[in-house]
Amino acid sequence: MQKIINISDIIYYGRHYTDCPILEDYLRWYAIDDGVIYTTREIIEKFQYSNLSEIQHSNRFILLFQVDIIELEKIYIDQLSIEAVKKYFHKVKHEKYDLNFKIFLEKLRLERDWFQFERNALIKVAIEWCKENHLPYKL
């Protein structure tokens, strides 16, 4: 019997920064048998798989969703009604975006609003991932 996934337990595993490439060893996988999230390296060591391809074709693990946090930050900025902020952030280089975004949140005391926005986005993607992979879930 498949374990019911508690969405709140998995959402933050899906955070991903495109400016920090993930090595194959650290991709995250959901284990269908026990409901645990493992990295590729942990699966290879614990279950004696020899490579990524074996894991992909084993039908025991599902690659976890990934949400590009920088892109999510851009969406958050675009939905604000402050035109000067939008113009500023459209000029910020990708590699500096996250730092500038965090400073902006702190200065305007928008951290709570951002964290709720991020959480809602992660929940939405996690639910879509569960549905696509026919995994039972609860909120």
Accessible surface in RSA format (square Angstrom, percent):
REM  Atomic radii and reference values for relative SASA: ProtOr
REM  Chains: A
REM  Algorithm: Lee & Richards
REM  Probe-radius: 1.40
REM  Slices: 20
REM RES _ NUM      All-atoms   Total-Side   Main-Chain    Non-polar    All polar
REM                ABS   REL    ABS   REL    ABS   REL    ABS   REL    ABS   REL
RES MET A   1   229.79 119.0 142.99  94.6  86.80 206.7 121.56 103.3 108.23 143.4
RES GLN A   2    70.98  39.7  57.65  42.1  13.33  31.7  29.68  63.2  41.30  31.3
RES LYS A   3   116.52  56.8 106.26  65.2  10.26  24.4  70.39  63.4  46.13  49.1
RES ILE A   4    88.44  50.3  77.63  57.8  10.82  26.1  77.63  55.9  10.82  29.4
RES ILE A   5     6.49   3.7   2.81   2.1   3.68   8.9   6.49   4.7   0.00   0.0
RES ASN A   6    46.72  32.2  42.85  41.4   3.88   9.3   6.33  15.2  40.39  39.0
RES ILE A   7     0.90   0.5   0.90   0.7   0.00   0.0   0.90   0.7   0.00   0.0
RES SER A   8    47.43  40.1  35.01  46.7  12.42  28.6  21.83  46.5  25.61  35.9
RES ASP A   9    97.10  68.0  77.46  77.1  19.64  46.4  27.69  65.2  69.41  69.2
RES ILE A  10     8.52   4.8   8.52   6.3   0.00   0.0   8.52   6.1   0.00   0.0
RES ILE A  11     0.00   0.0   0.00   0.0   0.00   0.0   0.00   0.0   0.00   0.0
RES TYR A  12   105.12  49.1  93.60  53.3  11.52  30.0  78.16  58.7  26.96  33.2
RES TYR A  13    99.61  46.5  91.97  52.3   7.65  19.9  47.25  35.5  52.36  64.5
RES GLY A  14     0.32   0.4   0.00   N/A   0.32   0.4   0.32   0.9   0.00   0.0
RES ARG A  15    69.79  29.3  56.79  29.0  13.00  31.0  16.53  22.6  53.26  32.3
RES HIS A  16    27.15  14.8  24.27  16.9   2.87   7.4  14.07  14.5  13.08  15.2
RES TYR A  17    54.51  25.4  51.26  29.2   3.25   8.5  43.37  32.6  11.14  13.7
RES THR A  18    64.88  46.1  43.81  44.4  21.07  50.2  43.55  58.5  21.33  32.2
RES ASP A  19    64.08  44.9  32.68  32.5  31.40  74.3  21.15  49.8  42.94  42.8
RES CYS A  20    79.69  60.3  72.98  81.4   6.71  15.8  28.61  72.5  51.09  55.1
RES PRO A  21   112.33  81.9  91.24  83.2  21.09  76.7  96.02  79.3  16.31 101.4
RES ILE A  22    62.19  35.4  33.90  25.3  28.29  68.2  38.04  27.4  24.15  65.5
RES LEU A  23   122.62  68.3 117.98  84.4   4.64  11.7 120.73  84.8   1.89   5.1
RES GLU A  24   105.45  60.5  99.60  75.4   5.85  13.9  34.25  66.3  71.20  58.1
RES ASP A  25    44.05  30.9  43.42  43.2   0.62   1.5   2.19   5.2  41.86  41.7
RES TYR A  26   122.68  57.3 118.20  67.3   4.48  11.7  75.56  56.8  47.12  58.1
RES LEU A  27    28.98  16.1  28.89  20.7   0.09   0.2  28.98  20.4   0.00   0.0
RES ARG A  28    89.88  37.7  86.62  44.2   3.26   7.8   7.71  10.5  82.17  49.8
RES TRP A  29     5.10   2.0   5.10   2.5   0.00   0.0   5.10   2.7   0.00   0.0
RES TYR A  30     4.61   2.2   4.61   2.6   0.00   0.0   2.71   2.0   1.90   2.3
RES ALA A  31     3.33   3.1   3.33   5.1   0.00   0.0   3.33   4.7   0.00   0.0
RES ILE A  32    41.87  23.8  39.17  29.2   2.70   6.5  39.27  28.3   2.60   7.1
RES ASP A  33   100.21  70.2  67.87  67.5  32.34  76.5  35.12  82.6  65.09  64.9
RES ASP A  34    60.59  42.4  45.24  45.0  15.35  36.3  37.14  87.4  23.45  23.4
RES GLY A  35    14.41  17.8   0.00   N/A  14.41  17.8   0.06   0.2  14.36  32.2
RES VAL A  36    64.87  42.7  60.57  54.8   4.31  10.4  64.87  56.4   0.00   0.0
RES ILE A  37    27.85  15.8   7.44   5.5  20.40  49.2   7.44   5.4  20.40  55.4
RES TYR A  38    15.66   7.3  14.90   8.5   0.76   2.0  13.78  10.4   1.88   2.3
RES THR A  39    24.59  17.5  24.47  24.8   0.13   0.3  22.75  30.6   1.85   2.8
RES THR A  40     2.14   1.5   2.14   2.2   0.00   0.0   2.14   2.9   0.00   0.0
RES ARG A  41    82.90  34.8  82.90  42.3   0.00   0.0  27.97  38.2  54.92  33.3
RES GLU A  42    80.78  46.4  78.72  59.6   2.07   4.9  29.72  57.5  51.06  41.7
RES ILE A  43     0.00   0.0   0.00   0.0   0.00   0.0   0.00   0.0   0.00   0.0
RES ILE A  44    32.76  18.6  29.66  22.1   3.11   7.5  29.66  21.4   3.11   8.4
RES GLU A  45   107.71  61.8  90.48  68.5  17.24  41.0  42.06  81.3  65.66  53.6
RES LYS A  46   127.62  62.3 101.20  62.1  26.42  62.9  70.26  63.2  57.36  61.1
RES PHE A  47    50.91  25.5  28.27  17.5  22.64  58.9  33.49  20.3  17.42  49.8
RES GLN A  48   143.69  80.3 116.02  84.8  27.67  65.9  64.68 137.7  79.01  59.9
RES TYR A  49    31.51  14.7  26.72  15.2   4.79  12.5  21.17  15.9  10.34  12.7
RES SER A  50    80.24  67.8  50.66  67.6  29.59  68.2  49.62 105.7  30.62  42.9
RES ASN A  51    70.34  48.5  67.32  65.1   3.01   7.3  30.07  72.4  40.27  38.9
RES LEU A  52    30.39  16.9  26.93  19.3   3.45   8.7  26.93  18.9   3.45   9.3
RES SER A  53    57.82  48.9  55.43  74.0   2.39   5.5  32.67  69.6  25.15  35.2
RES GLU A  54    77.40  44.4  68.48  51.8   8.92  21.2  37.11  71.8  40.29  32.9
RES ILE A  55     0.00   0.0   0.00   0.0   0.00   0.0   0.00   0.0   0.00   0.0
RES GLN A  56    95.38  53.3  71.53  52.3  23.85  56.8  17.40  37.0  77.98  59.1
RES HIS A  57   138.29  75.6 115.77  80.5  22.52  57.6  85.72  88.3  52.56  61.2
RES SER A  58    29.57  25.0   3.62   4.8  25.95  59.8  13.94  29.7  15.63  21.9
RES ASN A  59   128.68  88.7 107.25 103.6  21.44  51.6  32.36  77.9  96.32  93.1
RES ARG A  60    82.69  34.7  81.76  41.7   0.93   2.2  35.68  48.8  47.01  28.5
RES PHE A  61    10.26   5.1   1.22   0.8   9.04  23.5   1.22   0.7   9.04  25.9
RES ILE A  62    29.08  16.5  26.33  19.6   2.75   6.6  29.08  20.9   0.00   0.0
RES LEU A  63    76.91  42.8  67.51  48.3   9.40  23.6  67.51  47.4   9.40  25.3
RES LEU A  64     6.97   3.9   1.65   1.2   5.32  13.4   1.65   1.2   5.32  14.3
RES PHE A  65    16.76   8.4   6.62   4.1  10.15  26.4  15.83   9.6   0.93   2.7
RES GLN A  66    82.23  46.0  53.20  38.9  29.02  69.1  23.38  49.8  58.85  44.6
RES VAL A  67    14.35   9.4  11.16  10.1   3.19   7.7  14.35  12.5   0.00   0.0
RES ASP A  68    34.71  24.3  27.22  27.1   7.49  17.7  18.94  44.6  15.77  15.7
RES ILE A  69     0.00   0.0   0.00   0.0   0.00   0.0   0.00   0.0   0.00   0.0
RES ILE A  70     0.16   0.1   0.16   0.1   0.00   0.0   0.16   0.1   0.00   0.0
RES GLU A  71    77.75  44.6  77.55  58.7   0.19   0.5  32.41  62.7  45.34  37.0
RES LEU A  72    13.58   7.6  12.57   9.0   1.02   2.6  13.07   9.2   0.52   1.4
RES GLU A  73     0.00   0.0   0.00   0.0   0.00   0.0   0.00   0.0   0.00   0.0
RES LYS A  74    61.52  30.0  60.96  37.4   0.56   1.3  33.96  30.6  27.56  29.4
RES ILE A  75    97.92  55.7  96.13  71.6   1.79   4.3  97.34  70.1   0.57   1.6
RES TYR A  76     0.62   0.3   0.62   0.4   0.00   0.0   0.62   0.5   0.00   0.0
RES ILE A  77     1.31   0.7   1.31   1.0   0.00   0.0   1.31   0.9   0.00   0.0
RES ASP A  78    68.43  47.9  56.94  56.7  11.48  27.2  24.97  58.8  43.45  43.3
RES GLN A  79    95.93  53.6  63.59  46.5  32.35  77.0  38.42  81.8  57.51  43.6
RES LEU A  80    22.75  12.7  19.64  14.1   3.11   7.8  21.80  15.3   0.95   2.5
RES SER A  81   107.82  91.1  78.48 104.7  29.34  67.6  50.41 107.3  57.41  80.4
RES ILE A  82    74.24  42.2  70.81  52.8   3.43   8.3  74.24  53.5   0.00   0.0
RES GLU A  83   104.55  60.0 100.03  75.7   4.52  10.8  56.94 110.1  47.61  38.9
RES ALA A  84    73.99  68.0  60.94  94.1  13.04  29.7  65.90  92.8   8.09  21.4
RES VAL A  85    22.21  14.6  19.92  18.0   2.28   5.5  22.21  19.3   0.00   0.0
RES LYS A  86    41.88  20.4  41.88  25.7   0.00   0.0  13.57  12.2  28.31  30.2
RES LYS A  87   135.91  66.3 132.43  81.3   3.48   8.3  78.63  70.8  57.28  61.0
RES TYR A  88   115.60  54.0 110.29  62.7   5.31  13.8  93.78  70.5  21.82  26.9
RES PHE A  89     6.70   3.3   3.19   2.0   3.50   9.1   3.51   2.1   3.19   9.1
RES HIS A  90   130.86  71.5  96.36  67.0  34.50  88.3  66.77  68.8  64.09  74.6
RES LYS A  91   171.28  83.6 142.03  87.1  29.25  69.6  94.23  84.8  77.04  82.1
RES VAL A  92    25.61  16.8   7.61   6.9  17.99  43.4  13.26  11.5  12.35  33.5
RES LYS A  93   141.89  69.2 132.81  81.5   9.07  21.6  82.61  74.4  59.28  63.1
RES HIS A  94    62.57  34.2  55.96  38.9   6.62  16.9  49.18  50.7  13.39  15.6
RES GLU A  95   113.42  65.1  91.15  69.0  22.27  53.0  47.43  91.7  65.99  53.9
RES LYS A  96   114.40  55.8 114.17  70.0   0.23   0.5  58.44  52.6  55.95  59.6
RES TYR A  97     5.22   2.4   5.22   3.0   0.00   0.0   2.10   1.6   3.12   3.8
RES ASP A  98    35.41  24.8  35.20  35.0   0.21   0.5   9.95  23.4  25.46  25.4
RES LEU A  99   111.28  62.0 106.42  76.1   4.86  12.2 109.16  76.7   2.12   5.7
RES ASN A 100    34.98  24.1  31.91  30.8   3.07   7.4   1.47   3.5  33.51  32.4
RES PHE A 101     0.00   0.0   0.00   0.0   0.00   0.0   0.00   0.0   0.00   0.0
RES LYS A 102    69.72  34.0  64.98  39.9   4.73  11.3  65.11  58.6   4.61   4.9
RES ILE A 103    76.81  43.7  75.10  55.9   1.71   4.1  76.76  55.3   0.04   0.1
RES PHE A 104    22.06  11.0  17.98  11.1   4.09  10.6  21.89  13.3   0.17   0.5
RES LEU A 105     2.70   1.5   2.70   1.9   0.00   0.0   2.70   1.9   0.00   0.0
RES GLU A 106   121.43  69.7 114.50  86.6   6.93  16.5  25.49  49.3  95.94  78.3
RES LYS A 107   161.52  78.8 130.00  79.8  31.52  75.0  85.25  76.7  76.27  81.2
RES LEU A 108    87.09  48.5  68.73  49.2  18.37  46.2  71.81  50.4  15.28  41.1
RES ARG A 109   205.09  86.1 182.64  93.1  22.45  53.5  57.14  78.1 147.95  89.7
RES LEU A 110    40.03  22.3  39.24  28.1   0.79   2.0  40.03  28.1   0.00   0.0
RES GLU A 111    61.31  35.2  61.31  46.4   0.00   0.0  31.96  61.8  29.34  24.0
RES ARG A 112   214.02  89.9 205.93 105.0   8.09  19.3  79.54 108.7 134.48  81.5
RES ASP A 113    72.54  50.8  64.74  64.4   7.79  18.4  20.26  47.7  52.28  52.1
RES TRP A 114     0.30   0.1   0.30   0.1   0.00   0.0   0.00   0.0   0.30   0.5
RES PHE A 115   107.21  53.6 105.70  65.5   1.51   3.9 106.09  64.3   1.12   3.2
RES GLN A 116    94.25  52.7  92.13  67.3   2.12   5.0  41.59  88.5  52.66  39.9
RES PHE A 117    51.60  25.8  45.91  28.4   5.69  14.8  49.77  30.2   1.82   5.2
RES GLU A 118     4.36   2.5   4.36   3.3   0.00   0.0   0.00   0.0   4.36   3.6
RES ARG A 119    72.48  30.4  72.48  36.9   0.00   0.0  18.20  24.9  54.28  32.9
RES ASN A 120    79.14  54.6  72.58  70.1   6.56  15.8  26.07  62.8  53.07  51.3
RES ALA A 121    21.22  19.5  13.95  21.5   7.27  16.5  20.54  28.9   0.67   1.8
RES LEU A 122     0.00   0.0   0.00   0.0   0.00   0.0   0.00   0.0   0.00   0.0
RES ILE A 123    36.23  20.6  36.23  27.0   0.00   0.0  36.23  26.1   0.00   0.0
RES LYS A 124   134.11  65.4 129.66  79.6   4.46  10.6  77.11  69.4  57.00  60.7
RES VAL A 125    44.90  29.5  44.51  40.3   0.39   0.9  44.51  38.7   0.39   1.1
RES ALA A 126     0.00   0.0   0.00   0.0   0.00   0.0   0.00   0.0   0.00   0.0
RES ILE A 127    29.63  16.9  29.63  22.1   0.00   0.0  29.63  21.3   0.00   0.0
RES GLU A 128    76.55  43.9  74.64  56.5   1.91   4.5  32.71  63.3  43.84  35.8
RES TRP A 129    14.68   5.9  12.95   6.3   1.73   4.1  13.24   7.1   1.44   2.3
RES CYS A 130     0.00   0.0   0.00   0.0   0.00   0.0   0.00   0.0   0.00   0.0
RES LYS A 131   126.44  61.7 111.40  68.4  15.04  35.8  67.09  60.4  59.35  63.2
RES GLU A 132   130.24  74.8 103.11  78.0  27.12  64.6  47.41  91.7  82.83  67.6
RES ASN A 133    45.05  31.1  30.59  29.6  14.46  34.8   4.55  11.0  40.50  39.1
RES HIS A 134   156.35  85.5 134.39  93.4  21.96  56.2 100.82 103.9  55.53  64.6
RES LEU A 135     8.30   4.6   2.35   1.7   5.95  15.0   3.13   2.2   5.18  13.9
RES PRO A 136    50.88  37.1  39.11  35.7  11.76  42.8  50.05  41.3   0.83   5.1
RES TYR A 137    70.97  33.1  47.44  27.0  23.54  61.2  27.67  20.8  43.30  53.4
RES LYS A 138   114.17  55.7 108.83  66.8   5.34  12.7  57.63  51.9  56.54  60.2
RES LEU A 139   141.90  79.0  92.00  65.8  49.89 125.4 105.56  74.1  36.34  97.8
END  Absolute sums over single chains surface
CHAIN  1 A     8866.5       7570.1       1296.3       4949.1       3917.4
END  Absolute sums over all chains
TOTAL          8866.5       7570.1       1296.3       4949.1       3917.4
